[in-house]
Amino acid sequence: MAEGLDPGDVVVLLGTPTEDASRLYAMTVTSGDPSWAGALAGVALDLPVYHVTETAVKADIAPEDYDEHLALMAMAMDVDAIGEAVRSVRESVSPSGH
Amino acid sequence: MLKGKKVIALGERDGIQGGAIAACARAAGAEVILEKTYCFV
């Protein structure tokens, strides 16, 4: 499905709970599945990927929506480390970070 | 960043679920084209 999309029109948003899981998901939708276990092994989709708690995403979500749907779980996560992990993968694929 | 974009929402049961991500993305003006919540238990 993703191969038929223009990466400029698409954003992948992650809700992963840990830094390692976030990095794995981010790599899977950019450079391909690093574990070589799934259908996206060796498939570089180059999709722009963000964790939903990252500042750039959070800025687009109304505070009441963030509080209702995301805030509680975000409090239980290391959002800074997760954001850094996803950002590093995103920027390793596209220096502009899309 | 989200307005007018097609969003793929990949949630996880132990983190933030896909439905929650999708709800926020729609409210921000995005079109959600895929919404999943994975569980590895």
Backbone of each chain as nested JSON, in Angstrom:
{
  "chains": [
    {"id": "A", "residues": [
      {"number": 1, "name": "MET", "atoms": {"N": [0.824, -1.203, 0.0], "CA": [0.0, 0.0, 0.0], "C": [0.865, 1.262, 0.0]}},
      {"number": 2, "name": "ALA", "atoms": {"N": [1.862, 1.296, 0.883], "CA": [2.682, 2.503, 1.042], "C": [3.499, 2.803, -0.21]}},
      {"number": 3, "name": "GLU", "atoms": {"N": [3.82, 1.786, -0.989], "CA": [4.654, 2.008, -2.164], "C": [3.944, 2.85, -3.219]}},
      {"number": 4, "name": "GLY", "atoms": {"N": [2.607, 2.921, -3.158], "CA": [1.855, 3.713, -4.126], "C": [1.616, 5.139, -3.677]}},
      {"number": 5, "name": "LEU", "atoms": {"N": [2.16, 5.516, -2.525], "CA": [1.912, 6.847, -1.976], "C": [3.105, 7.765, -2.211]}},
      {"number": 6, "name": "ASP", "atoms": {"N": [2.837, 9.049, -2.308], "CA": [3.894, 10.055, -2.373], "C": [4.364, 10.322, -0.936]}},
      {"number": 7, "name": "PRO", "atoms": {"N": [5.628, 10.049, -0.614], "CA": [6.101, 10.254, 0.764], "C": [5.859, 11.675, 1.275]}},
      {"number": 8, "name": "GLY", "atoms": {"N": [5.741, 12.643, 0.364], "CA": [5.48, 14.009, 0.786], "C": [4.071, 14.221, 1.304]}},
      {"number": 9, "name": "ASP", "atoms": {"N": [3.173, 13.293, 0.998], "CA": [1.78, 13.41, 1.428], "C": [1.466, 12.567, 2.648]}},
      {"number": 10, "name": "VAL", "atoms": {"N": [2.446, 11.794, 3.089], "CA": [2.185, 10.789, 4.125], "C": [3.01, 11.081, 5.38]}},
      {"number": 11, "name": "VAL", "atoms": {"N": [2.428, 10.805, 6.523], "CA": [3.165, 10.836, 7.784], "C": [2.835, 9.553, 8.54]}},
      {"number": 12, "name": "VAL", "atoms": {"N": [3.853, 8.879, 9.03], "CA": [3.645, 7.721, 9.893], "C": [3.774, 8.187, 11.335]}},
      {"number": 13, "name": "LEU", "atoms": {"N": [2.758, 7.921, 12.132], "CA": [2.78, 8.306, 13.547], "C": [2.858, 7.05, 14.402]}},
      {"number": 14, "name": "LEU", "atoms": {"N": [3.804, 7.022, 15.307], "CA": [4.014, 5.862, 16.166], "C": [3.489, 6.115, 17.58]}},
      {"number": 15, "name": "GLY", "atoms": {"N": [3.025, 5.034, 18.193], "CA": [2.607, 5.112, 19.592], "C": [3.38, 4.118, 20.44]}},
      {"number": 16, "name": "THR", "atoms": {"N": [4.558, 3.773, 19.986], "CA": [5.376, 2.758, 20.643], "C": [5.834, 3.212, 22.033]}},
      {"number": 17, "name": "PRO", "atoms": {"N": [5.93, 2.262, 22.982], "CA": [6.174, 2.656, 24.375], "C": [7.634, 2.793, 24.776]}},
      {"number": 18, "name": "THR", "atoms": {"N": [8.552, 2.299, 23.962], "CA": [9.963, 2.325, 24.366], "C": [10.833, 2.879, 23.244]}},
      {"number": 19, "name": "GLU", "atoms": {"N": [12.044, 3.249, 23.642], "CA": [13.02, 3.767, 22.686], "C": [13.373, 2.698, 21.642]}},
      {"number": 20, "name": "ASP", "atoms": {"N": [13.605, 1.464, 22.093], "CA": [14.006, 0.396, 21.166], "C": [12.893, 0.067, 20.176]}},
      {"number": 21, "name": "ALA", "atoms": {"N": [11.671, -0.045, 20.674], "CA": [10.547, -0.356, 19.781], "C": [10.334, 0.776, 18.787]}},
      {"number": 22, "name": "SER", "atoms": {"N": [10.499, 1.998, 19.245], "CA": [10.303, 3.152, 18.37], "C": [11.337, 3.158, 17.253]}},
      {"number": 23, "name": "ARG", "atoms": {"N": [12.578, 2.852, 17.607], "CA": [13.641, 2.809, 16.599], "C": [13.371, 1.703, 15.578]}},
      {"number": 24, "name": "LEU", "atoms": {"N": [12.91, 0.55, 16.063], "CA": [12.615, -0.586, 15.173], "C": [11.493, -0.246, 14.197]}},
      {"number": 25, "name": "TYR", "atoms": {"N": [10.411, 0.318, 14.704], "CA": [9.279, 0.708, 13.845], "C": [9.738, 1.77, 12.838]}},
      {"number": 26, "name": "ALA", "atoms": {"N": [10.487, 2.744, 13.331], "CA": [10.904, 3.846, 12.459], "C": [11.794, 3.333, 11.329]}},
      {"number": 27, "name": "MET", "atoms": {"N": [12.717, 2.439, 11.665], "CA": [13.587, 1.878, 10.627], "C": [12.779, 1.047, 9.629]}},
      {"number": 28, "name": "THR", "atoms": {"N": [11.776, 0.353, 10.122], "CA": [10.979, -0.508, 9.244], "C": [10.25, 0.296, 8.169]}},
      {"number": 29, "name": "VAL", "atoms": {"N": [9.774, 1.492, 8.511], "CA": [9.038, 2.288, 7.51], "C": [9.937, 3.267, 6.747]}},
      {"number": 30, "name": "THR", "atoms": {"N": [11.231, 3.234, 7.047], "CA": [12.147, 4.096, 6.291], "C": [13.12, 3.25, 5.46]}},
      {"number": 31, "name": "SER", "atoms": {"N": [14.073, 2.613, 6.142], "CA": [15.092, 1.861, 5.405], "C": [14.742, 0.393, 5.225]}},
      {"number": 32, "name": "GLY", "atoms": {"N": [13.712, -0.083, 5.913], "CA": [13.329, -1.494, 5.816], "C": [13.507, -2.197, 7.143]}},
      {"number": 33, "name": "ASP", "atoms": {"N": [12.825, -3.301, 7.308], "CA": [12.83, -4.047, 8.562], "C": [14.243, -4.492, 8.936]}},
      {"number": 34, "name": "PRO", "atoms": {"N": [14.833, -3.931, 10.01], "CA": [16.206, -4.279, 10.37], "C": [16.355, -5.699, 10.892]}},
      {"number": 35, "name": "SER", "atoms": {"N": [15.264, -6.298, 11.314], "CA": [15.344, -7.673, 11.823], "C": [15.253, -8.689, 10.685]}},
      {"number": 36, "name": "TRP", "atoms": {"N": [14.919, -8.233, 9.523], "CA": [14.768, -9.108, 8.351], "C": [13.777, -10.234, 8.618]}},
      {"number": 37, "name": "ALA", "atoms": {"N": [12.787, -9.952, 9.461], "CA": [11.828, -11.0, 9.828], "C": [10.489, -10.849, 9.116]}},
      {"number": 38, "name": "GLY", "atoms": {"N": [10.237, -9.678, 8.576], "CA": [8.901, -9.444, 8.034], "C": [8.906, -9.095, 6.561]}},
      {"number": 39, "name": "ALA", "atoms": {"N": [7.732, -8.724, 6.089], "CA": [7.551, -8.458, 4.661], "C": [8.313, -7.219, 4.19]}},
      {"number": 40, "name": "LEU", "atoms": {"N": [8.694, -6.339, 5.109], "CA": [9.39, -5.107, 4.715], "C": [10.91, -5.235, 4.818]}},
      {"number": 41, "name": "ALA", "atoms": {"N": [11.421, -6.444, 4.994], "CA": [12.867, -6.664, 4.989], "C": [13.425, -6.234, 3.632]}},
      {"number": 42, "name": "GLY", "atoms": {"N": [14.379, -5.323, 3.675], "CA": [15.011, -4.877, 2.43], "C": [14.162, -3.941, 1.592]}},
      {"number": 43, "name": "VAL", "atoms": {"N": [13.019, -3.505, 2.119], "CA": [12.136, -2.596, 1.379], "C": [12.247, -1.206, 1.997]}},
      {"number": 44, "name": "ALA", "atoms": {"N": [12.841, -0.273, 1.281], "CA": [13.021, 1.084, 1.797], "C": [11.847, 1.965, 1.366]}},
      {"number": 45, "name": "LEU", "atoms": {"N": [10.898, 2.159, 2.269], "CA": [9.724, 2.97, 1.933], "C": [10.008, 4.47, 2.05]}},
      {"number": 46, "name": "ASP", "atoms": {"N": [11.021, 4.832, 2.838], "CA": [11.404, 6.242, 3.014], "C": [10.247, 7.133, 3.442]}},
      {"number": 47, "name": "LEU", "atoms": {"N": [9.393, 6.638, 4.295], "CA": [8.257, 7.437, 4.757], "C": [8.679, 8.321, 5.939]}},
      {"number": 48, "name": "PRO", "atoms": {"N": [8.2, 9.547, 5.978], "CA": [8.487, 10.399, 7.141], "C": [7.8, 9.828, 8.386]}},
      {"number": 49, "name": "VAL", "atoms": {"N": [8.563, 9.617, 9.431], "CA": [8.018, 8.949, 10.618], "C": [8.284, 9.792, 11.86]}},
      {"number": 50, "name": "TYR", "atoms": {"N": [7.263, 9.89, 12.688], "CA": [7.352, 10.647, 13.94], "C": [6.69, 9.843, 15.046]}},
      {"number": 51, "name": "HIS", "atoms": {"N": [7.157, 10.027, 16.264], "CA": [6.394, 9.517, 17.395], "C": [5.332, 10.559, 17.71]}},
      {"number": 52, "name": "VAL", "atoms": {"N": [4.169, 10.106, 18.1], "CA": [3.049, 11.036, 18.273], "C": [3.282, 12.024, 19.418]}},
      {"number": 53, "name": "THR", "atoms": {"N": [4.233, 11.716, 20.286], "CA": [4.521, 12.643, 21.39], "C": [5.6, 13.665, 21.039]}},
      {"number": 54, "name": "GLU", "atoms": {"N": [6.187, 13.571, 19.854], "CA": [7.236, 14.528, 19.477], "C": [6.655, 15.944, 19.391]}},
      {"number": 55, "name": "THR", "atoms": {"N": [7.491, 16.91, 19.688], "CA": [7.045, 18.303, 19.752], "C": [6.37, 18.762, 18.463]}},
      {"number": 56, "name": "ALA", "atoms": {"N": [6.942, 18.386, 17.311], "CA": [6.4, 18.839, 16.028], "C": [4.987, 18.313, 15.802]}},
      {"number": 57, "name": "VAL", "atoms": {"N": [4.713, 17.12, 16.294], "CA": [3.376, 16.525, 16.143], "C": [2.436, 17.107, 17.194]}},
      {"number": 58, "name": "LYS", "atoms": {"N": [2.929, 17.147, 18.412], "CA": [2.116, 17.652, 19.528], "C": [1.618, 19.072, 19.246]}},
      {"number": 59, "name": "ALA", "atoms": {"N": [2.453, 19.85, 18.551], "CA": [2.08, 21.237, 18.255], "C": [0.864, 21.321, 17.343]}},
      {"number": 60, "name": "ASP", "atoms": {"N": [0.605, 20.256, 16.571], "CA": [-0.53, 20.241, 15.648], "C": [-1.8, 19.666, 16.266]}},
      {"number": 61, "name": "ILE", "atoms": {"N": [-1.678, 19.136, 17.461], "CA": [-2.828, 18.501, 18.114], "C": [-3.375, 19.451, 19.182]}},
      {"number": 62, "name": "ALA", "atoms": {"N": [-4.672, 19.646, 19.144], "CA": [-5.292, 20.539, 20.124], "C": [-5.035, 19.998, 21.532]}},
      {"number": 63, "name": "PRO", "atoms": {"N": [-4.724, 20.87, 22.471], "CA": [-4.403, 20.411, 23.834], "C": [-5.486, 19.51, 24.438]}},
      {"number": 64, "name": "GLU", "atoms": {"N": [-6.745, 19.799, 24.158], "CA": [-7.808, 18.967, 24.738], "C": [-7.806, 17.564, 24.129]}},
      {"number": 65, "name": "ASP", "atoms": {"N": [-7.464, 17.46, 22.837], "CA": [-7.368, 16.138, 22.21], "C": [-6.156, 15.372, 22.749]}},
      {"number": 66, "name": "TYR", "atoms": {"N": [-5.051, 16.094, 22.903], "CA": [-3.843, 15.46, 23.449], "C": [-4.119, 14.947, 24.864]}},
      {"number": 67, "name": "ASP", "atoms": {"N": [-4.748, 15.769, 25.653], "CA": [-5.029, 15.367, 27.033], "C": [-5.972, 14.168, 27.09]}},
      {"number": 68, "name": "GLU", "atoms": {"N": [-6.966, 14.154, 26.196], "CA": [-7.956, 13.077, 26.22], "C": [-7.366, 11.748, 25.749]}},
      {"number": 69, "name": "HIS", "atoms": {"N": [-6.55, 11.79, 24.692], "CA": [-6.133, 10.538, 24.044], "C": [-4.695, 10.112, 24.341]}},
      {"number": 70, "name": "LEU", "atoms": {"N": [-3.803, 11.058, 24.602], "CA": [-2.38, 10.716, 24.62], "C": [-1.673, 10.977, 25.951]}},
      {"number": 71, "name": "ALA", "atoms": {"N": [-2.088, 11.971, 26.662], "CA": [-1.292, 12.467, 27.788], "C": [-1.014, 11.412, 28.849]}},
      {"number": 72, "name": "LEU", "atoms": {"N": [-2.022, 10.603, 29.174], "CA": [-1.864, 9.636, 30.258], "C": [-0.755, 8.628, 29.942]}},
      {"number": 73, "name": "MET", "atoms": {"N": [-0.801, 8.06, 28.738], "CA": [0.225, 7.081, 28.369], "C": [1.581, 7.755, 28.175]}},
      {"number": 74, "name": "ALA", "atoms": {"N": [1.557, 8.978, 27.684], "CA": [2.827, 9.684, 27.455], "C": [3.572, 9.899, 28.778]}},
      {"number": 75, "name": "MET", "atoms": {"N": [2.823, 10.041, 29.858], "CA": [3.46, 10.249, 31.157], "C": [4.263, 9.033, 31.598]}},
      {"number": 76, "name": "ALA", "atoms": {"N": [3.887, 7.85, 31.076], "CA": [4.568, 6.615, 31.464], "C": [5.738, 6.285, 30.534]}},
      {"number": 77, "name": "MET", "atoms": {"N": [5.996, 7.162, 29.576], "CA": [7.063, 6.897, 28.6], "C": [8.201, 7.894, 28.762]}},
      {"number": 78, "name": "ASP", "atoms": {"N": [9.372, 7.48, 28.311], "CA": [10.5, 8.405, 28.232], "C": [10.407, 9.095, 26.87]}},
      {"number": 79, "name": "VAL", "atoms": {"N": [9.552, 10.106, 26.784], "CA": [9.241, 10.707, 25.483], "C": [10.459, 11.405, 24.858]}},
      {"number": 80, "name": "ASP", "atoms": {"N": [11.36, 11.889, 25.686], "CA": [12.558, 12.551, 25.127], "C": [13.449, 11.537, 24.409]}},
      {"number": 81, "name": "ALA", "atoms": {"N": [13.686, 10.396, 25.058], "CA": [14.534, 9.36, 24.45], "C": [13.853, 8.764, 23.216]}},
      {"number": 82, "name": "ILE", "atoms": {"N": [12.558, 8.562, 23.303], "CA": [11.808, 8.017, 22.166], "C": [11.855, 8.993, 20.991]}},
      {"number": 83, "name": "GLY", "atoms": {"N": [11.633, 10.249, 21.273], "CA": [11.664, 11.262, 20.217], "C": [13.026, 11.348, 19.558]}},
      {"number": 84, "name": "GLU", "atoms": {"N": [14.068, 11.254, 20.364], "CA": [15.432, 11.308, 19.828], "C": [15.725, 10.098, 18.946]}},
      {"number": 85, "name": "ALA", "atoms": {"N": [15.247, 8.924, 19.369], "CA": [15.462, 7.697, 18.586], "C": [14.776, 7.806, 17.224]}},
      {"number": 86, "name": "VAL", "atoms": {"N": [13.548, 8.277, 17.212], "CA": [12.803, 8.381, 15.947], "C": [13.403, 9.478, 15.065]}},
      {"number": 87, "name": "ARG", "atoms": {"N": [13.793, 10.58, 15.706], "CA": [14.379, 11.679, 14.936], "C": [15.681, 11.234, 14.261]}},
      {"number": 88, "name": "SER", "atoms": {"N": [16.495, 10.479, 14.984], "CA": [17.776, 10.056, 14.412], "C": [17.565, 9.131, 13.215]}},
      {"number": 89, "name": "VAL", "atoms": {"N": [16.561, 8.267, 13.299], "CA": [16.263, 7.398, 12.15], "C": [15.735, 8.237, 10.993]}},
      {"number": 90, "name": "ARG", "atoms": {"N": [14.827, 9.148, 11.295], "CA": [14.214, 9.999, 10.257], "C": [15.296, 10.809, 9.526]}},
      {"number": 91, "name": "GLU", "atoms": {"N": [16.198, 11.367, 10.293], "CA": [17.209, 12.226, 9.677], "C": [18.329, 11.43, 9.016]}},
      {"number": 92, "name": "SER", "atoms": {"N": [18.474, 10.173, 9.394], "CA": [19.479, 9.35, 8.718], "C": [19.02, 8.997, 7.31]}},
      {"number": 93, "name": "VAL", "atoms": {"N": [17.729, 9.005, 7.106], "CA": [17.179, 8.71, 5.776], "C": [17.071, 9.978, 4.961]}},
      {"number": 94, "name": "SER", "atoms": {"N": [16.562, 11.044, 5.593], "CA": [16.38, 12.313, 4.911], "C": [17.014, 13.404, 5.765]}},
      {"number": 95, "name": "PRO", "atoms": {"N": [18.134, 13.988, 5.333], "CA": [18.801, 15.007, 6.138], "C": [17.882, 16.161, 6.53]}},
      {"number": 96, "name": "SER", "atoms": {"N": [16.872, 16.422, 5.732], "CA": [15.947, 17.51, 6.051], "C": [14.919, 17.071, 7.069]}},
      {"number": 97, "name": "GLY", "atoms": {"N": [14.838, 15.746, 7.318], "CA": [13.825, 15.234, 8.234], "C": [12.432, 15.397, 7.676]}},
      {"number": 98, "name": "HIS", "atoms": {"N": [12.305, 15.556, 6.354], "CA": [11.043, 15.828, 5.665], "C": [10.413, 17.066, 6.256]}}
    ]},
    {"id": "B", "residues": [
      {"number": 1, "name": "MET", "atoms": {"N": [1.71, 20.475, 10.068], "CA": [2.401, 19.246, 9.711], "C": [1.438, 18.111, 9.405]}},
      {"number": 2, "name": "LEU", "atoms": {"N": [0.297, 18.067, 10.089], "CA": [-0.658, 16.975, 9.887], "C": [-1.809, 17.345, 8.949]}},
      {"number": 3, "name": "LYS", "atoms": {"N": [-2.134, 18.612, 8.89], "CA": [-3.299, 19.041, 8.113], "C": [-3.13, 18.677, 6.632]}},
      {"number": 4, "name": "GLY", "atoms": {"N": [-4.101, 17.941, 6.105], "CA": [-4.079, 17.563, 4.696], "C": [-3.212, 16.359, 4.378]}},
      {"number": 5, "name": "LYS", "atoms": {"N": [-2.528, 15.816, 5.376], "CA": [-1.652, 14.661, 5.142], "C": [-2.418, 13.348, 5.307]}},
      {"number": 6, "name": "LYS", "atoms": {"N": [-1.888, 12.323, 4.671], "CA": [-2.39, 10.973, 4.882], "C": [-1.566, 10.365, 6.024]}},
      {"number": 7, "name": "VAL", "atoms": {"N": [-2.249, 9.882, 7.033], "CA": [-1.556, 9.394, 8.226], "C": [-1.684, 7.875, 8.356]}},
      {"number": 8, "name": "ILE", "atoms": {"N": [-0.563, 7.249, 8.642], "CA": [-0.533, 5.836, 9.009], "C": [-0.273, 5.795, 10.514]}},
      {"number": 9, "name": "ALA", "atoms": {"N": [-1.253, 5.341, 11.269], "CA": [-1.177, 5.354, 12.734], "C": [-0.822, 3.958, 13.228]}},
      {"number": 10, "name": "LEU", "atoms": {"N": [0.399, 3.81, 13.754], "CA": [0.864, 2.512, 14.241], "C": [0.999, 2.559, 15.753]}},
      {"number": 11, "name": "GLY", "atoms": {"N": [-0.016, 2.061, 16.422], "CA": [-0.012, 2.078, 17.874], "C": [0.437, 0.749, 18.449]}},
      {"number": 12, "name": "GLU", "atoms": {"N": [0.568, 0.753, 19.78], "CA": [0.939, -0.484, 20.454], "C": [0.133, -0.575, 21.741]}},
      {"number": 13, "name": "ARG", "atoms": {"N": [-0.282, -1.779, 22.067], "CA": [-1.155, -1.944, 23.217], "C": [-0.515, -1.438, 24.501]}},
      {"number": 14, "name": "ASP", "atoms": {"N": [0.768, -1.649, 24.649], "CA": [1.453, -1.218, 25.867], "C": [1.886, 0.243, 25.814]}},
      {"number": 15, "name": "GLY", "atoms": {"N": [1.619, 0.888, 24.692], "CA": [1.964, 2.299, 24.563], "C": [0.701, 3.093, 24.269]}},
      {"number": 16, "name": "ILE", "atoms": {"N": [0.734, 3.817, 23.176], "CA": [-0.45, 4.58, 22.75], "C": [-1.12, 3.803, 21.621]}},
      {"number": 17, "name": "GLN", "atoms": {"N": [-2.405, 3.57, 21.758], "CA": [-3.105, 2.73, 20.794], "C": [-3.393, 3.484, 19.499]}},
      {"number": 18, "name": "GLY", "atoms": {"N": [-3.514, 2.715, 18.428], "CA": [-3.731, 3.297, 17.111], "C": [-4.959, 4.187, 17.046]}},
      {"number": 19, "name": "GLY", "atoms": {"N": [-6.014, 3.783, 17.724], "CA": [-7.246, 4.574, 17.71], "C": [-7.062, 5.951, 18.309]}},
      {"number": 20, "name": "ALA", "atoms": {"N": [-6.24, 6.041, 19.344], "CA": [-5.982, 7.33, 19.99], "C": [-5.171, 8.231, 19.063]}},
      {"number": 21, "name": "ILE", "atoms": {"N": [-4.176, 7.639, 18.394], "CA": [-3.371, 8.413, 17.443], "C": [-4.26, 8.904, 16.303]}},
      {"number": 22, "name": "ALA", "atoms": {"N": [-5.094, 8.002, 15.798], "CA": [-5.96, 8.345, 14.67], "C": [-6.943, 9.461, 15.035]}},
      {"number": 23, "name": "ALA", "atoms": {"N": [-7.489, 9.396, 16.229], "CA": [-8.44, 10.424, 16.658], "C": [-7.776, 11.796, 16.679]}},
      {"number": 24, "name": "CYS", "atoms": {"N": [-6.563, 11.845, 17.188], "CA": [-5.846, 13.121, 17.25], "C": [-5.472, 13.609, 15.85]}},
      {"number": 25, "name": "ALA", "atoms": {"N": [-5.061, 12.679, 14.99], "CA": [-4.675, 13.062, 13.625], "C": [-5.878, 13.603, 12.854]}},
      {"number": 26, "name": "ARG", "atoms": {"N": [-7.014, 12.94, 12.99], "CA": [-8.236, 13.415, 12.301], "C": [-8.626, 14.798, 12.82]}},
      {"number": 27, "name": "ALA", "atoms": {"N": [-8.558, 14.971, 14.114], "CA": [-8.932, 16.269, 14.694], "C": [-7.993, 17.374, 14.215]}},
      {"number": 28, "name": "ALA", "atoms": {"N": [-6.769, 16.987, 13.835], "CA": [-5.789, 17.978, 13.359], "C": [-5.886, 18.193, 11.853]}},
      {"number": 29, "name": "GLY", "atoms": {"N": [-6.847, 17.516, 11.202], "CA": [-7.068, 17.757, 9.775], "C": [-6.41, 16.769, 8.846]}},
      {"number": 30, "name": "ALA", "atoms": {"N": [-5.952, 15.644, 9.373], "CA": [-5.318, 14.624, 8.536], "C": [-6.333, 13.559, 8.143]}},
      {"number": 31, "name": "GLU", "atoms": {"N": [-5.992, 12.829, 7.098], "CA": [-6.799, 11.687, 6.672], "C": [-6.073, 10.42, 7.123]}},
      {"number": 32, "name": "VAL", "atoms": {"N": [-6.707, 9.636, 7.949], "CA": [-6.072, 8.412, 8.443], "C": [-6.338, 7.29, 7.44]}},
      {"number": 33, "name": "ILE", "atoms": {"N": [-5.279, 6.78, 6.842], "CA": [-5.445, 5.745, 5.815], "C": [-5.145, 4.344, 6.351]}},
      {"number": 34, "name": "LEU", "atoms": {"N": [-4.514, 4.284, 7.503], "CA": [-4.277, 2.976, 8.138], "C": [-4.124, 3.188, 9.63]}},
      {"number": 35, "name": "GLU", "atoms": {"N": [-4.787, 2.325, 10.372], "CA": [-4.757, 2.455, 11.839], "C": [-4.605, 1.063, 12.422]}},
      {"number": 36, "name": "LYS", "atoms": {"N": [-3.534, 0.847, 13.157], "CA": [-3.283, -0.476, 13.728], "C": [-2.836, -0.334, 15.174]}},
      {"number": 37, "name": "THR", "atoms": {"N": [-3.204, -1.319, 15.984], "CA": [-2.659, -1.415, 17.336], "C": [-2.038, -2.795, 17.473]}},
      {"number": 38, "name": "TYR", "atoms": {"N": [-0.741, -2.813, 17.656], "CA": [-0.045, -4.091, 17.758], "C": [0.047, -4.535, 19.214]}},
      {"number": 39, "name": "CYS", "atoms": {"N": [0.104, -5.845, 19.393], "CA": [0.219, -6.426, 20.727], "C": [1.215, -7.573, 20.642]}},
      {"number": 40, "name": "PHE", "atoms": {"N": [2.217, -7.544, 21.485], "CA": [3.259, -8.564, 21.414], "C": [3.244, -9.493, 22.625]}},
      {"number": 41, "name": "VAL", "atoms": {"N": [2.147, -9.49, 23.367], "CA": [2.048, -10.368, 24.541], "C": [1.675, -11.782, 24.08]}}
    ]}
  ]
}
